[in-house]
Amino acid sequence: MRKGHFSGERFINGLQKIIDLKNQDRSAMIIFLMIFIMLILPMSIIITQSLRIVDLNYQVENLEENLSEVQAENSQIERQIAEKKNLERIERLAREELNMVEAENTRDLALTPQTEESQVLAAGEADSTGIFEEFVQVFRRAAAASFD
């Protein structure tokens, strides 16, 4: 037989030796697997869970920081809203920027809603000037009285 030549008989003999070794070491292999399962697997689960807890704690810290930032921003916005709703500020802006003045004399007009029947009666009783012209005259009188 040549050197480096593959022989089927040699291969089969080698496999039988491995099988014999496996049969002898089968109990040792079972013990090793049981130790692996009993020690390594639970340890890997513990390590995985510990890493998950660390990750969740990191996320909680980030969320708490975000929450405090949002609360601070909310407070600032609420202060801005309160400042903008301040009546003294609104009056000052009206006077300074819009050149408005406070009215000296005011009149309150009470308007009562009319039913359809009263509107029909009022339209029939209207004189030649018309309802719209009377309405305009009332406001002109009111405006003239406020300037006096």
C-alpha angles and dihedrals in degrees: 000000000000124000113256091021115132115236123196091211093055090049093052091048090052092051091050091053091051091049091049090051090048092052091051094046096040092100091047089050092051091051090049092051092048091051089048092050094044097046113019099041096052090044091053090049090050091049091048092050092047091053090049091052091050090050092049091048089052090051091049091052091050092048092049090052090049090048093053091048092050091047091051090049090048091052091050092050091048090052090050091050091049090050092050092048092051106121094211090056091048092051091048092050090048091052099040104034103026096034091230122160130206114254115249099200122031131184126198117217119198115208118194121205114248128219121230091256093055091047091053091049092047091050091051093048095046116121126226094281093067132223095274093055091049089051091052091048091053091054093045090053091048091049093048091049092052092056093051 
